[in-house]
Amino acid sequence: MAGVPRAHRGRVRRAGAAGVYPFTSHWTLRFSTSTRPRLTVVPLCLDAYRQKPYTVSTHYMDKVLAEATTAADAVSTALRHLPSGLGPVTPGRD
């Protein structure tokens, strides 16, 4: 899990267990139902660079669904906002 701080790796693995592939893009944590290189992005984004410490939004820099004060709360909130019926993650082929 290159690029993911050790303290957050368990949370990222939980996202994978929820049927989504977590990835970072433009300093945000996002989710896909397929791996790279062809991502199928789920409309959910975690952002740590707005007015509040963490926000969960519908898309990159879009409508804010929730705010959280810790990374753990932000990931838990995001997992609750995932659409139902996702998974398993599929290979993102060229």
Buried (B, 14 or more C-beta within 10 A) or exposed (E): EEEBEEEBEEBBEEBBEBBBBBBEEEEBBBBBBBBEEEBBBBBBBBBBEEEEBBBBBEEBBEEBBBBBEEBBBBBBBBBEBBEEEBEEBEEBEE
